[in-house]
Amino acid sequence: MQILGPFNYWIVIVLMMLGFYALIARGNLVKKIVGLNVFQASVFLLFISMGKVSGGTAPILDERFTIYSNPLPHVLILTAIVVGVATTALGLAIIVRINEAYGTLEEDEIEERDAGA
């Protein structure tokens, strides 16, 4: 089963395509935000997967350890999670304002109301 070897990369691809599909195929703005979050989670998983070194330990200088894992991708993902939460909160706040102004969350209905105004 050579094709199932990098199983986590297959999961990344599936999550990425699901998030991308939800982002472009759905008209509901909340569903677009959820799709963006799924896509973002797949990128997090990709970076964490690439940062793992088989048999590596934490970068502690000692003569017993010879193979080290790089902690930088994990630290970058922690920062990206914080940015992702802030982006999601801002997007949802904008969606609340759009719902108050237009009375709907469907992209097509919002465009119709803008064209008629």
PyMOL commands that set and color helices and strands:
alter all, ss='L'
color gray80, all
select helices_A, chain A and resi 7-25+29-51+72-102+107-116
alter helices_A, ss='H'
color red, helices_A
deselect
rebuild
show_as cartoon
